[in-house]
Amino acid sequence: MRMAKVVRVHPRAHAVDLVYLDDLSQVPMVQVMGPMATTNTGMVDMPEPTAPAKSGDVAPTKDRDMYAIVGRVGQTPVVMGFLQPQVSQMAFEAPNLRLNRHASDVYSSLDDGGNFEMHWPNGTYLRVAEDPNHADLEGKDFDAKFKLKRNTAKALHVRLVVKNAGAQTVALSIAPTGEVTLVAKDLTATLTGNLGLAVTGNITSSANAWGHTGALNVTGNVGVTGTVTASVDVVGGGKSLKTHTHGGVQTGAGTTGAPI
């Protein structure tokens, strides 16, 4: 086994260029072992290390340094795995923490309490945890160096699409500007408590029919284009449309008084 610094990656070949630390010899295109790999399955993650100041230089760049443990199969070198640098952003004291960080600075974390989070560098996150608030890892590592630098200003859309035999049935879209759009065949919501809805602008609805069961209390004006039909009665200003009477009634061409 030998230790080497990775100076370049070749994702297409799943191989790396190395500089051995013991004699500074350089070896190109060394294949890297994976946890599982077949012709159509496996995991691909070949982060590009920071280029050295000059060819063959193994001095730490203090940015993204990658060190490989290299073995041999016959006379062919193979990268068996990678060694964490002595100083890095990925060393945490938290027990049983699983942290998976991509070169884009998108990461996921799973802690000892089962709290899970997917986090994007612009601040967007998805979290399943006892505390729903983002668990900020910046500066919380052992060397106090954890910091997200890439893609922090991106405006991200979130979309969930469900298809049935290739045909779209549901699409939920959330725009970075705050608009939420849902396209679906049917939507059923059952609440055991209350529903509060506060809208600064207007509410616009369209349907072939709108059925409502229970009391409907409205504060403000109601405008209707069409016919209002009531199977029991309509009461306005305390006057029943069905049972009200008129005063000043007499035979002739005069009009009735106001409802009593």
C-alpha positions, 0 to 999 in steps of 0.5 A, spaced: 500 500 500 502 506 498 499 513 499 498 518 493 495 525 492 490 526 487 491 531 482 486 530 476 480 526 475 477 522 469 470 521 470 469 517 464 474 512 466 473 512 473 480 514 474 485 519 477 492 521 476 496 521 482 503 523 485 506 518 490 507 522 497 514 517 498 518 519 492 513 524 488 513 519 482 507 521 478 502 515 475 496 517 470 489 514 469 489 509 475 482 506 476 478 507 482 475 502 486 467 503 488 463 500 493 459 497 488 459 497 480 456 493 474 455 495 467 449 499 469 449 500 476 453 503 481 455 510 484 459 515 481 462 521 484 468 524 482 470 530 485 475 535 482 481 536 486 484 543 486 490 543 481 497 543 484 501 550 484 505 546 479 506 539 476 508 534 481 507 538 487 503 535 493 503 541 498 496 542 501 492 547 497 487 548 503 481 548 498 480 541 496 485 536 497 484 528 495 489 523 498 488 516 495 490 509 498 493 505 492 494 498 492 496 493 486 493 488 482 499 484 479 503 490 477 497 494 476 496 500 481 488 501 483 486 506 488 483 502 494 480 508 497 481 515 500 484 518 506 481 524 510 486 530 510 488 531 517 485 538 516 478 538 513 471 541 513 468 534 514 470 532 521 465 533 526 465 531 534 457 529 533 456 521 534 454 517 529 453 523 524 452 521 517 454 527 512 454 526 505 457 533 501 457 533 494 462 538 490 456 543 488 456 544 496 449 540 496 449 536 502 445 531 506 445 529 514 443 524 518 444 525 526 444 520 532 437 522 533 434 520 526 434 527 524 434 528 517 436 534 512 437 535 505 440 542 504 442 546 498 447 552 498 442 557 497 438 556 503 433 551 501 432 545 505 428 539 506 428 536 513 424 530 517 426 532 524 424 533 531 426 540 530 424 543 523 429 549 523 435 548 519 441 545 523 446 550 521 453 546 520 457 552 518 463 552 523 461 547 527 466 542 525 472 540 529 477 545 525 471 550 524 472 550 517 465 548 514 463 553 509 458 553 503 461 557 497 458 554 491 451 555 488 449 560 494 446 565 489 442 560 485 434 561 485 431 554 485 425 551 483 422 545 486 417 540 482 414 533 484 411 530 478 407 523 478 406 519 472 401 513 471 404 509 465 407 515 462 402 520 463 402 525 468 397 525 473 400 530 478 404 536 478 406 540 484 411 546 483 414 551 487 417 557 484 423 561 488 419 567 487 413 564 492 408 561 487 405 554 488 402 551 483 398 544 483 395 540 477 391 534 479 385 530 477 382 530 484 384 533 491 381 531 497 382 534 504 380 532 511 381 536 517 379 534 524 381 541 526 380 548 523 382 551 517 385 558 517 386 562 510 388 569 510 389 572 503 392 579 502 390 579 494 383 576 491 381 569 491 378 567 484 375 560 483 371 557 478 367 550 478 361 547 475 357 547 482 360 549 489 356 545 494 357 547 501 354 544 508 353 548 514 353 555 516 357 560 511 358 567 515 361 572 510 363 579 513 363 584 507 360 585 500 357 579 496 356 580 488 353 574 484 352 574 477 346 569 476 341 566 480 341 565 487 336 560 489 334 558 497 330 552 498 328 555 505 328 563 505 333 569 504 333 574 510 336 581 508 336 586 514 332 582 518 326 581 513 324 575 511 323 574 503 319 568 504 314 571 510 315 579 510 309 583 509 308 590 507 304 596 510 300 601 506 296 596 502 290 599 498 287 597 492 289 601 486 295 603 482 299 605 488 305 601 490 306 598 497 310 600 503 317 597 505 317 590 508 315 590 515 
